[in-house]
Amino acid sequence: MMRRGSLRVRITLASTLVVAVALATVGLALNAALRSSQVDAVDAALGTRASDIESLLESNALPSNLDVGRNDIVQVIDTNNNIVAASPNARDQLLFLKQPDAESFTTRIKALESKEYRFHIETDRRSGSIIIVGTELDQIDAVNDEIQHAFLLTLPLLTIFVAGIVWIVIGRALHPVEAMRAEAADIGGSELHRRVPSPGTGDEIGNLAITLNDMLDRIEAANQAQAQFVSDASHELRTPIAIIRHQLEIALREKNPDVLRAVVVDISEENLRMQRLVDDLLLLARHDTPDNRQHMTSQLVDLDDIVLEQAQHATETTEIDTRRVSAGQVRCNPDHLIQIVRNLLDNALRHAATCVALTVEEQGAVVALHVDDDGKGIAPADRERIFDRFARTDEARARHLGGTGLGLAIVADLVSRHGGEITVKDSPVLGGARFTVTLPNARA
């Protein structure tokens, strides 16, 4: 259906207008070129006739009455402006009282009913007489008028034909776009598995379909991740809430102060765990916003100072070895760098048996932070997914140790946003797990 202002209508109108203007311009140019060539042919014929008359004049064989065609005119004038010879239509009056500057020209003569004539003028070299020959241009103008009328009749038909061709071609070209638009309009929030049809042409429209389907893939993946995230967060919050409710029910029935004190301690621990979980969720939510991703302040920070400070403030009784911490300077957000070190250290302390080792060293263009523990390590199959949100290799043990399942996800997100990388492998120092963070070296 043709809609006013649609792309198909606008392209058709614009193309038709361009073609119509081009045809009109070409038609006028061809008509002008045709008339110019005809006039040139007339000038050549008149020049030949003037040369013949000049030859007769030089041989004294020029008759006074020159018999020429009905549409032609000839006049020979001596130096005293007397008519020496002329055609019947130019015997009684001088055609020109003053000789024109041009050798060939077009003008109208009132004595000749104001008809348009093309004239050629030559001066006899011996006698100085002026030879004037001319012919009417009515026949040329008539031919050009017929051509122009035929063109004016043909131009609308050509324009309509071009408009029809453009309309059909554009309609076929935009049909896949309309199909994609209709399909995209029908895709609802619960139907993100659907995809727009691809014409498979390999052109711009085919690439558009591929891009739209890729975008739908990302939207579907993001929607599934969000749903999973909400489900996991609800599950994580449900557990401490259920524990707190159970402990409160015990407290309501119990009168023993020692039991009540133990209940209060359990409730406090679960409340602290919920607080950490909520804080981590808010942090990830802020990181996911576009404004936060685009506007991130950074400055020169000494990574070794932050590592030593976090090791000193650790409240665990596990031994923390910082002997391998050397100077390393990076450019990033200080608060984010503190969060990275703190989360990695907390994760190592929760899983270490007796010792955690921290290492900071420059490796050319990067500064590397190694966090080693002497725990059970991480199986190779789990080394990718542990950076997903709420991912655990040992869920029951991690919950018992107070983990939220978000610490490593936060670290991976922050490291990526600062142009770094995080990896995990077996520790060559303590035999457990080694987490390695590399960030661009500010002094490289």
Beta strands, then each sheet from edge to edge (+ up, - down):
strand 1: 72-77
strand 2: 83-86
strand 3: 104-109
strand 4: 115-123
strand 5: 130-136
strand 6: 299-302
strand 7: 319-325
strand 8: 329-332
strand 9: 355-363
strand 10: 366-373
strand 11: 421-426
strand 12: 433-440
sheet 1: 2+ 1- 5+ 4- 3+
sheet 2: 6+ 8-
sheet 3: 7+ 9+ 10- 12+ 11-
end
